[in-house]
Amino acid sequence: MEKKQQICILGSTGSIGTQALDVVARHADLYEVYCLTANNRVKELAEQARRFRPAAVVIANEARYDELQQLLADLPDIKVYAGAQALDEVVEAEPIDMVLTAMVGFAGLSPTIHAIRAGKKICLANKETLVVAGELVCQLAAQYHAPVIPVDSEHSAIFQSLVGEDDNEIEKILLTASGGPFRTLSLDRLATVTKADALKHPTWEMGAKITIDSATMMNKGFEVIEAKWLFGVPVERIQVLVHPQSIVHSAVQFRDGSVKAQLGVPDMRLPIQYAFSFPKRLELNGERLDLFKHPLEFYEPDLEKFHCLALAFEAMRKGGNMPCILNAANEVVNRGFLDGQCGFLQMGEVIEQTMQHVTFDPNPSYDTYVATDKEARATARELMLKLK
C-alpha cells in the first residue's frame, strides 16, 4: 500500500484551506493532514482538528492559545502551539511531505522560506511570498531542491500549459482576469462604490482581502509579479486579458505562434488537487465545462480605472524592494477600505504615494524585506490618516 502524503496546511480555515481539506477528505487513501494552522479562527480550527486529527495545530495569534488548548483538551495526541515562531518550526517537521501555503499577506513569507529550507514540496497559494521576495524565494527553492507548484487558478493554468514543453521558449504569457465586480463602471462611479459592492465577486468565492484585491485588480498585478518569478518571463512578455466568464484560466503563447490554455469551470479544488497530485490527475466531482453555454470574451484592462494594476507593473519594472512596498501599502489600504477609513479609488492613491516615500533598495536581503514592510505599513497608515 502506497504511503499517504503528509500535508501541512498554513491557513486551513480560509477559502483555499477549507477547499484543500475537501480534497484531502475525498482522497483519504492518498493524503493525511499532519498540521493545520490559522490566525484567529479558533473554533473553526478546533473543529477541523477534531475531524482530521492532525499531529499538530498552530494558532498564529498567541492570545488565542489558551482557548484553542481548552477546545482540544480531550485530544491529547494533538499538539497545540501558538505564534509566528511555531509556524516557522512546524513546517520543518520531518514527516511532512508538502506544505500548502494558504495564509494571506506578508505573514506567509517566513514559514514558506522555512519550509523551502527543509526541502518540502510547496503548494503555493500565498501570493505575497513571490510578490515581496520572488528572487530570494526562487533562489532558495533551487538551492534546497524544493519544488514550488502554483495553486492560484491562473498560475496553475500556465503550469499545466507548460507540461511537456520542456525548454520551449515562452513568447508570451496571457494572464486572464475576471475584471471583478466593477469592470463596466465609470471612473466617477468607482469613487462611490462601497465595501458591500466590492465584496460581491461575479465568479469566485474568496476571502474578503483577496476579493477587494480582485475589485481593484491589484490581485492581477500581484499575479503578474508571481508569473515573472514562477516562469522566468520578463514583465514585458506578460499580458493581462479581462475575461469575465473565468473559463480560460490563463494561456501560454510559444515562439511558433501556438497558444495553449487551460479551461474549466471556476472551482479552486482543481488547482489545489493538481498541486497535490502532480504529475497525476485524480478524479474530481463537480460541474463540467459546457462550451455551448459559455461565450468566451476578452477585453483589454483599463489602467486608468484600475490604477492598482498599473502600479504593480511599475513596481515590477523598478524591482528591488518596490514590490514589497507595493504589497505592504496594499495590505494597509485594503484593511482601511474594509474598515471604512478610505474610499475605493483612494486605495491606489495611498499606494502610489507610499511607493514614492519609502526607502528604495535595489538589492534587498530578507532583513531588508522585513524592514521595508514595516516602514511601508507605517507610511501608508500615516498617509491614510491624512485623507479627507
PEZITA-V685148 format. One record per helix or strand of 2 or more residues. SS is the DSSP state (hx for helix, st for strand). FROM is the first residue (numbers start at 1). TO is the last residue. Records with the same first field share a line. If there is no record, write none. Layout:
SS = FROM-TO  FROM-TO
This chain:
st = 5-10  31-38  56-59  79-82  98-101  121-124  148-150  170-177  238-242  248-254  259-263  299-300
hx = 15-26  42-52  62-71  84-90  108-117  127-143  153-162  187-190  195-198  208-216  218-231  235-237  268-277  307-318  322-338  344-357  366-385
